[in-house]
Amino acid sequence: MRTEILIRLLATDARLRINLGARFGLALVVGVGCAAGLLLARYGLRPGLGQVLMTPTAAKTAVPLLTACAALWAVLMSARPAAPLLPATRALGAVVALIAGAFVVLGIAGGAEGLRRGLGNPMMMMCISAVMLISAPILVALIGGLRSGANLGPARSGALAGLAAGAAGAALYSLACDQDDPLFVVPTYSGAVLMLALVGAFAGQFTLRL
Amino acid sequence: MFLNPTFGRAVHWLWPWWRLGPAQADPTRALASVYDEDDGGASPAAEDGPDLAEAGTPSGGDGALEALMRAANRGDEGAYAILLARLIPVLRAMVQRHAPGLGPEAREDVVQVTLLTLHLKRQSWREDLPLLPWMNAIARHKAIDAHRARIARGGARRHVPIDDLADQLADPEAEDPARRHDIDKVLGAIDPRAAEIVRGVGILGESAAEIGARLNMSEGAVRVALHRALRALDVQRKRMIE
């Protein structure tokens, strides 16, 4: 086909385009809405949630939320070719370093007994599955939103979407979870988030190709 | 090659800023170098006939392209047509730079695939950023795809001096008989009504309203069908390159 013909076709198809940020935001709202509905229907909120959120235990919700925000920023930048991705990846790296650092400090403070108690908690698999379940609709919605972007690295975009979805799901699940030991929460939620990132990378490889 | 490709991809994934080659870091400089290398940059436009040549060359960073793109994203057909015409020579230069090993037809295929991608993904351009780095990143990606496909097909061909084939080459003045076949092949792969719309707009130069009257469709329905047809063409084009 001659390029001039193609240009005529494309020019005729010019019409109002909704910005990628708006599309992505809408996808996020739908995904988080579905995830919140799933959380309430299946797990409910933990008793005394209002009081818990006034204590340092609120970090269990705040840190995943912060991770989700940084990952969302990064994923949106990764869907825009030539947009600055570096500040977002640095922010995400800083949050991950903060979580890892906190785990090391708490691990040293808790000692071997604390680590054994946290990592040996029989609720771990249940919590990982719950976070993954709650995160699933967010991941599906984010990948749907990302399909209107131009993902030059589909696996990378998918992994970042998985990270964002997993972290948002973990933040939501923390409202239901009554296990507050940081040596349990950090590895459990991080494990679930990493698994979501792997799922996202795999899905992105096939669904987000430019 | 001393660097394993998988390792290279992993490094790129982990350190995205390493991907910023000179073209992305400073597109103006990159384009300038392309024009230096390609003898002024006017020649690609001239190949496209009077319509595109009249549209002139892209502005040198005064925001005119961005203004046109913003207008296009708000539905201004005229602005979009001017923008596309201005971008074509730049895009050809970019593809030439990113895919110097491809032949002219393969490069034009990459230009068309890139154009379609730019069109279908234009909402991914951030309106406060320059347009050309965004376009260059997509063109580079498509050129790499084409290279990979060529290598996968075993297309790293032996060099044959053109003088040896002079008596077999087609007359450059004559109409390319493959072109009509190419259009028919592409249109044959999409819905017949959509193909009729594409033919009407692209070949006969009809407006959406005229096609609507002819096919007993509303103008809006013609536009929706055209958009779907373009998406289908994008898929077809990708398959043809791969």
Interface residues (C-beta under 8 A of the other chain):
Chain A: M1 R2 T3 E4 I5 L6 I7 R8 L9 L10 A11 T12 D13 A14 R15 L16 R17 I18 N19 L20 R23 S78 A79 R80 P81 A82 A83 L85 L86 T89 S148 G149 A150 L152 G153 A155 R156 L210
Chain B: H12 W13 P16 W17 Q24 D48 G49 D51 L52 A72 N73 R74 G75 D76 E77 A79 Y80 A81 L84 A85 I88 E108 V111 Q112 L115 L116 T117 H119 K121 R122 Q123 S124 W125 R126 E127 L129 P133 W134 N136 A137 I138 H141 K142 R179 D182 I183 V186 V198 V201 G202 I203 G205 S207 A208 R223 L226 H227 A229 L230 L233
